[in-house]
């Protein structure tokens, strides 16, 4: 597949060490251009102003007020209320995933669920796997 330019992803993760590790690794490998957000309001601002090819968004489990913000962001993307196409690939980072959360994430057309702890390589592989759906 020909390279169609930079692959822009939004990474939303409140944990600084995890967010920075993933972002720096992805950047150093040239896998994608990463926009980092530590909070959901910051992520929402980025989404309103910038177009992304994919997103990796942390969602707290069990469902809490913070995870509702993550789910609300995913739903805004899916409803076309941001600058990115509604169908961009979205992966989520969770501490645990029960049947309730799985049902909600499937309804939001989440492409991949990564359960913490995971290897940084898992996130990189996920981002690489998002390139095909993002271009299609």
GIBEL-V633312 format. One record per backbone hydrogen bond with DSSP energy under -0.5 kcal/mol. NH is the residue of the N-H (numbers start at 1). CO is the residue of the C=O. If there is no record, write none. Layout:
nh: {NH:NH}
co: {CO:CO}
//
This chain:
nh: {8:9:9:10:11:11:12:12:13:13:16:19:20:21:22:23:24:25:26:27:28:29:30:30:31:32:33:34:35:36:37:43:44:45:46:47:48:49:50:53:54:55:56:57:58:59:68:69:70:71:72:73:74:75:76:77:78:79:80:81:83:88:89:91:92:93:94:102:103:104:105:106:107:108:109:110:111:112:114:115:116:116:122:123:124:125:126:127:128:129:130:130:131:131:133:134:135:136}
co: {6:7:33:54:9:35:10:56:11:37:14:15:16:17:18:19:20:21:22:23:24:25:26:27:26:26:7:32:9:34:11:39:40:41:42:43:44:45:46:8:8:89:10:91:12:93:64:65:66:67:68:69:70:71:72:73:74:75:77:76:47:85:53:55:112:57:114:98:99:100:101:102:103:104:106:105:90:90:92:113:94:114:119:119:120:121:122:123:124:125:126:127:127:128:129:130:131:132}
//
